[in-house]
Amino acid sequence: MTAKKETMDAEETSRLAAEYYDPLYRFAYGLTGNAEDAADYTQQTFFLLQTKGHQVRDARKMKSWLFATLYNQFVDRFRKKKRFPHYELKDEIRPDSATEHPRDKIDAKAAVAALEELDERYRAPLVLFYLEHHSYQEIAEVLDVPMGTVMSRLRRGKDRLREMMEEPERGTRNDSAQGDLRAVGSC
C-alpha cells in the first residue's frame, strides 16, 4: 500500500500560479476594491492550493477550484466581520499636537492607579477593549452582558476615569513617566 499524497507538487503549483495568479488577483481586487486585500486573498489561495490542491480529483476543474476557494475566503471574512464588527469610538475634535492641552498629558502611574480604583464593572470592559483589543461582542460574551451594556460601561468608565485623572491630587506631570490620555480612550 502506498502513502497518500499530502501536498501538491511544487512544480504543478508554480505552473498554476504562473497561469492563474493575475486572473485571481483581478477577481480578488474586484471583490475587495483594495490592492493589499486582493494580494492577501490571492496568496492565501495559492497557499491552500499547495496544502489542499492534491484533493482535487479532476485537473480540468482546477481553475474553478481556485476561484471558488478565493471567493469562499472572501465570504468567510465578510461573515466574520459581520459577526465581530469593528467599532470605532468617535472622538471629539482633538487639538493639534503643537497646541495640546495640559490635561491631555498624564502621569502613567497615576493612570494605572486610577484604573485600579475604578469600579470593576467599568474597569473590566476598559481593559478588555483598550488593552486586550476585544470587540464589543467579544466583551459582551466574556462578561455575559448585552452589547449595549458594554457600550454604556465603556462610556461611563472612560468618563469616570477622566474625572479621576483631573482630580487635583493626581495632577499632570511633564516627565518621562508621562502618557497620553488618548491611549486610554479619551473622548
N, C-alpha and C positions, 0 to 999 in steps of 0.2 A: 504494500500500500504506500502510495507516495504522499508527501506532505502537501498540504493545501497552500496555495499561493496567498500570502498575507498582504502584499503591497503590489502596486503596479510597477511594471518595468520602467526604469528611469528613461530609457531611450524612447519608449512609447509616450511617456509623459511629456518629454521635451518636444516630440513631434506634434502632439496635440496642442501644447502651449504655443508653438510657433504658428499653428494653423488657426487656433481659436482665441488667442489672447485678445487681439484687437476687437473682434466682434463681441466678445463677452464684456470687455471694458466699455464699449459703446452702449451695450444693453444696460449695464450697471449704472452708467452715467445718466442714461435716460430715466432710470428709476429714481436715482437719488438727486440728480442735479448738482452733484458735488464730486470733484475730481478725486479727492482723498478717499471718500467713502467708496467710490467706484473702484479705485485701485485696491482697497481693502477687500471688497467683495470678490473681485477677480482673483486676487492672490489666495483668498480662503477657498475659493472654488478649486483652484489647482492643488492646493494642499489636500482637500478632500478627494480629488482625483487620485493623487499619489497614494493616499491611505485606503480609499474605498473603491477606486475605479476598477479594481480587479473583480468586483462583484457584478459588473455589467456583463451580461451573458452575450449580447448581440452587439458586436463592434459597430454595426451600422447605426445603433441608437446612441452612440457616444455623444454626438452633438446635442441631441435632445436632453441627455442626462446632464451635460454641463450647464445648459441654460436653465433647466429645471432646478438644479442644485443651487445656482446663483439666485434664482427667483425665490426659492424656499428660504434661503438665508435672509433675503430682504424681508420677506413676510414675517419670519420668526423675530427679527429685530424690531420690526414695526409693532408686532403684538406685544413684545416685551416693553417697548416704550409706552404702549397704551396701558399695560398692566402696572408699570412702575414709572409713572410720569416724572419728569424733572421739573420741579417748581423753582422759580427764582423769585426771591423776595424783591419787591420794588423798593429800592432805597430812595430816600429823599434826596434832593439835589445836594451834592457834596461840594464844598468849596474847593477851589483849585489847591493843589498841594502847596503852592507858594503862600497861600493865604489861609492855611488850615487853622481852625480854631483850637486853642489850647486844650479844650475838653476832649478833642479827638485823640489826643495822645495820653496814654495812661501808663501807670506802673504795672508791668506784667504780673508781679507778685500780688499786687492789690486786686487785679482782675481775677486771679485764681482764688484768692481768699474770698472775694465776693461771690464767686461761683459756688464755692463750697458752702457758704452761708445761705445760699438760695434754697428755697423750699424744694424738696425732692421732686414734686410734681412738675416744677418748671426746669429744674436742673437736668433731669433725665432727657427730655426732648432736646434741650440745647446741646448737650454733649453728643447725643446720637446724631443730630443734624450737622452741627458745625465741626465737631472733632472726628466723628466716625463716618460722616458723609452718607448717612442713610436717607432714603427718600421719605416723604411724609407717610406713604403707605407702609413702608417697612417699619417706621417708628410706631405707627398705629398697631401693627401686628405684634411688635415686641412688647409694647405697653398694654396691649389688649384694650384699646380705647378707639373711638371713632376718629377718622381722619380730621374732622372739623375740630375735635378736642385737641388734637396735636397742633393744629394751626393756631388755635387760641392760646394754648400753653406756651408755644414758641413766642408769640407776640407778647404775652404778659410777662414771660420770663425775661425777654430782652428789655422790656420797659423797666422791670424791677431791677435788673442788673445795671442798667444805665443810671437809674436813680441812686442805687447803692454806690456806684462809681463817682457820682457827682457830690456825694456827701463830703463835707469839708475835711473830716479827719482822714479820708483816703487820699484826697488831693491828687494833683498830677505831678509828675516828675519829668525831668528832661535829662535822663542819663541812659546808659547802655541797657538798663533793665526795662526800658520803655517798650510798649507795644502799641499796636494800632487798634483802636476800639472797633474798627470795621471788621477786624478778624473775628470778633465775637458776634458780628451781625448787626451792627448799629444801623438803625433806620432813621 
